[in-house]
Every structure is written in structure tokens, then in C-alpha cells.
Amino acid sequence: MPAPAHLDPRLLRAFVAVAEELHFTRAAARLYVAQQALSRDVRRLERELGTELFVRSTRQVTPTADGERLLPYARRVLQAQEDLLAAFGQARPLLVDLNSPGLVTGRLVLERARRLAPELELMARYESGLTGAAAELLAGRLDASFGRFAGLPPALRAGLGHQPVRYEPMAVVLPEDHPLAARPEVPLAALAGETVYAGAGNPRTPEWTDLGHRLFEGRGIEVAPPLPLAVGDEEFRRIMERTRHPILAVVSFPAMASTVVRPLVDPVPLSPVSLVWRKGLVHPAFDALRRAAAQVAAENSWLHRPAEAWIPASDVAVMSVH
């Protein structure tokens, strides 16, 4: 492969996006450019390098041998550029989805990462669920998120990396006058006959609804049917006041007015939480975020899984491979 005197980093960025997405339309959306402009940049890079980087067909795009060889070099060049900009205070913010305001896991990791890399900007976003966030991650509009990685479809997981962070105990949110609200903990058996809201119908959170179905199966607990999609805390509270369904949650879920949060026990169900990112992510703050996740998880024993706790076997397998 002949070496040109100069390579525009924009061309390398276009190449990396196509190599990771294996699709020109998705790569263009990720970079916020027209597909025609992206194709032009890739063609220009191929001319400058004197080789074809992709085999194109009407159905798929695959890297050639030279494309595979170029990819690690291109990533290193882009990483060096990000590091250089960061050294002079010009790196773009790392966009970290915390799922919902008030949840603890992602917030504590983000706060630690900000202390580890005070010279960089890490900004919070709130996408409600990991399935919704995954589309944003793959398009390059988010950099990282938190959630149940095993609950994503395999097609989405293929483009994402993850790092286990926590097995978070699950809870139920009850109206304060519910018969179970007086208990400090709620045994799962006590929910038999109840209809519990677990986000059914919300297109951003099917991984959570699936976890609810798995937990309630064989226990006489029904998952509440889909409700109107409520946007914002006030709308969610209003809808739940009308239905009065208990809500499946985690122990750190912020209580709403006229409700109480009660841990579930016998057994203690665990919600698996991973830090999730787009494969090939290049950003100087990303290492700080991963180090922060590992530190906070270790300090709080978040990855300790008691033998008597409940978790789907599929999640155990996914959390063990990362």
C-alpha cells in the first residue's frame, strides 16, 4: 500500500465509521453527514492509499484485507487527535446516558470519572432505557450508557462492548396505602395475584419488561399491559396514580409522592447493570469512565452475587463474558 504524504483525519473517520457499521447509511447517520459525502470521502481515501478498502455489494459492505490492516492504524491516529485536542482543552464532551434522573449506579460512576479526568468534559444524558440508548450509541449520538446488556437483541449487542458494573437489588414501588406498603420488605410470594407495571409497551425499555416477565413467571404475578407512554416524572406519576399498579423498580429508584419503595426478597432478585459503549469508541475520557466503573463497583461490592439471589441464567452468562 503506497504511503501518501498527508491524510485528512476526516477521511480516516469516515473509513472507521463504515468499517464498524458495515453500512454506509448507518455510518453517515453516525457522523451526521450525507451518505453521498461519506462515500466520496471513502473513495478519496482509497485513491490516496492506492487500494480498495471495502468490497461493496447491494446487500453488504465488508473490509478488504487492506481495509482490515488499516483499521487499527486509523483508530490510533484518531485517538491521538482526540488526545491532542484534550491536552489543549478542545476535546468534545463524552456523552454518558444515565437512564433516568435519580438512579444511583450511573451517577456515581460518572461522578468518579469526572474526578479522575477533571480536565475533560463528561456530560449526562437521560434516554430512559438501554434499548433506546443502544440506537443512539450505534449512531454515534451517545458514547456510553448503563443497563441490562443481556436484554438487548443479538444484532444490537454485536456492535456494542460492555463492562459489568453491578447486580442491583430490585424493589417494588407501592401506593402508600397499599396493604404491602407497611412491610419493610416485600416477599415475591406476597405479590401473587398482583398486576405489576414493568414498562410494557415502552419501546425504549423492552429489556426491563423482559426481566419482569422472567421474574414473575410461575409466581402468579402478572405484568401490567401497556400504558400510554408518559414522558417526564409528573406524567409518569399521574398515570401510575390512575392505575395504582405496583411498579417493578430497583432499590435506588427515587420514590414518588404518595408512594413507598420496598426491596423484594425471598429470593432477592438482581438487576444486572453494565457500562455499555459502541465498539471502537475513541475518546480521551472513555478510559476514565471505565476505570471509574471498576473502582466504584469494587468499593461497593456491586458485583457480589449472593447464592440465594435470583438472576436469569442468560444474564449470568453474558455478565461473565465481556
N, C-alpha and C positions, 0 to 999 in steps of 0.2 A: 504494500500500500504506500504510494508516494506521499511524502510529508509536505503539506503546504506551508508557506511562510507564516500564515496567520489564520486562525479560526475564530469566527464570531461566536461567543458563548450562546447567543440566541439560537444558532443553528444546532449546537450541541443540546440545548434544552429541548428543541423540537424533536431531535432524534431520540433522546431519552424518554420523552413522553410517549412517542409511538412505540418504542421498544417495550415499554412497561404496559401500555394499554393494549397493544397488538390490534389497534383500531384507530384509524385516522380521525373519525368523528369524535370519539371519546377523548382522544389526545387533544384535539382542537378545543373542545369544551373545557378541558382541564387547564389549558393555557389561556383561555379567553381570547382566542384568535379564530379567524375564519379558516375553514378546512382548506380552502384553496391556498391561503398564505402559508399554512403549515406544510402542505405538500410541496410548495415552492421552496421552502427553507430546507426540507429534507433533500430534494433534488439538487439544490445548490451545494449542500454538504457532500453529497455523493460525487458531484463534479469536482469539487476541490480535493477530495481524497482519491479520486480516480477509481472508485469501486462502487458496486451496488451494496447497499446496507440492508435492504429488505426485498423479500420475494412477495410480490403483490398479486392477489387474485380478487375476484369479485366477492369472495366469501371470507378471506382472512389475510392477515399480514404477518409474516414471520421473518425474523432477522436472518440474514445470510451468515456465513462463517465470519466474514469481516465485520458484520454488524455485531455479532456476539463478542468478537475480540475488542471492538471499540467501546462497548458499553461500560466496562469498569473504568476505563480511562476517562470517558466523558463524565461519569459520576464524580470522579476525583477532581476534575477540573471545575465542575460546578460547585462542589463542596469548597474548594479553595477560594472560589469567587465569593461564596457566602461568608466564609471566614474573614476574608479581606474586608468586605463591607461591614461585617460586625465589628472588626477592630477599629473602624472609624465611625461607629455608631450609625451605620446606614442599613443594617440588616432589616428585612421586613419582619413584622411580628410573627411569632409562631402562634397559630390559631388552635386553641385547645377546647374541645367541646366537653362540658361538664354535665351534660344530660339535662339536668333541671336545677334551678336555683335552690339552695338549701341542702342538697345532698353533700355528704361529707367526703367520700372517698376521693373523687377527682379534685375537689377544692384543696384538700390537704396536700395532695401530690403537687398541684400547681403552685401552691404557696411555697413548698420546699424548693421546687425548681427555680422559682424567682430568686430565692436566697442563694442558690448555687450559681446562678448566672445573672447577677444584678445588672450587668452591663447590657443585657439583651431584653427584648420586649416579648413577653408571653401574654396573650390576651385570651380571656374566657369567651366561649360561645355556649349557647344552650339550644340543642337540637332535639330534646325530648327522648329520643331512643336511639339505640345503636344502628338499627336497620336504616333509619332516616339519615343518620350521620354517615353511614358507610358510603352512600351515594355521593355525599359531599367530599368525603375523603378521596374516593377514586377519581373524582373530577378535579381534585386539587384545590377545592374551595375551603377545606379544613385540613389541618395537619394531623390531629390526633383526637381520639375520643376514648370513652370508657364504657364498658358494658359486657354483656354475655356473648362472647365470641362464638361459642358452640351453637348459639341460636341463629346465626346468620346462615343463609343458603351457601352451599359449597362454592357457587360461582362468585359470590362476593368475597368469601374467605380467601379464594385463590389470589386475589390482588392485594391482600392485607397481611401485615405482620401483627403479632400480639405478644404481650408480656403479662402473665398472670400477676395480679395485684392483691386481690382479696377474695375470700369467701365471706360474704357479708350475711349475717343472720337476718332472716326475713321476719316480717311482722304483719299485723293487720290493723288497719285504721277503722275505728268503730265510732258511730254516733255516741256521744257521751251518755245517752240514756239507754243504750243497748244493754241487754241482760249480761253480756260478756264483758262490758266495759269496767265493771267493778273488780275484775281479776287482774292481778299484776302481770300474769302471763296467760296466753290462751292455748290450751292443748288443741292440736289439729282435730282430734275427735270431737271436740266441742263445737266445731264448725259444721258438723254433719247436718244436712238439711238447709244450710245457708246457701245463698247465691252471692258470690264474691266477685267484685269487679277486678279484672286483671288486664284492662286495656284492650279488650276485644274490639276489633274494628278500626283501631288506630293504625294507619299504615306505617307509622314511624316506630312502632314498638311490638311487632309480632314476636320477637324473641322473648319478650316478657310474658305475653299471653301464652306462648308455648310452655314456658316454665310453670305457669299456673296450672295449665291442663295436666302436665306431668305430676305436679304435686298433689292435685285434687283427685286424680284417678283412683278409683277404688275406695275412696274415703267418704262418699256420699255428699261431696261438696260440688256445687255447680259453678261454672264460670258464667258471669253475667253476660247477657247478649250485648252486641254493640250498642253504644250510646252516641248521641251527637258529639262530634269531635269538639272538645272545649279547648280554646286557646287562652292561656293566662290563668293565674291562680284563682281569680274571682269567678270566672266562668266555670272552672272545674268544680269549685266548692258549691256553686249554685246547682249544677247538675247533680252532684252527689247528694245534696240535701233533698232533692226531689225524689231520688230513687231509694235513698237510705241503705244502699248496699254497703256492706263492709268492703274495704279496699285492700288488695294484696300489695304490700309495700316492703321496705327494708327498715331496720331498726333506726336508721338515721333520718327517716322520712320526716320532714317538718310537719307537725300537727296543724290542722286547720281549725278554725273557730268551731266550737261545739263538737269537737271530736277528740279521741284519745288514740295514741299509738301503743299497741301491746305486742310484745315479742311472741312468736309462735314457738311452741315446744312439743316434745313427745311425738316425733323427734324434732330437733331444731333444723328447719330447712335452711339451706345456704344458697345465696345468690352468687354465682361465680362472676367476678369482675376482672376484666383485662384492660390494660392500656392497649389501644388499637391504632395502627397507623397505616398509611399507604406504603407498600413496598417500594424501596428506592428513594424514600423521603430524604431530601438534602436540606438541612438547616442547622446552623450552629447551636441553636438552643435545644435541639432534639436529644442530644446526649444528656444534657442536664435533666430533661424531663424523665428519661429512662432511669438515670441514677436516682432521681428523687423518688420514683415509684418503688424501686428496690429498697431504698433506705426506709421509707415510711412503712412499707409492708413488713420489713424485718423488725423495726422498732415496736410495732403494734401487734406482732404475731398474726398478721392478717391472713397468712397462707396456712395457718394451722387448721387442720380439719379433724375435729373430734370423731372418734369411731362411731358414735351413736348419732351423728348428724345425717341429714338427708341431702343428697345431691344426685342428679341423673348420672348414670354411668357414662353417657356420651360426653358430658361436661368434664368428668374426671379425666377421660382420655385426652380431650382437647387441651385441658389445662396442663397436662403433663408433657405436651409436645409444643414447643414454641421456638 
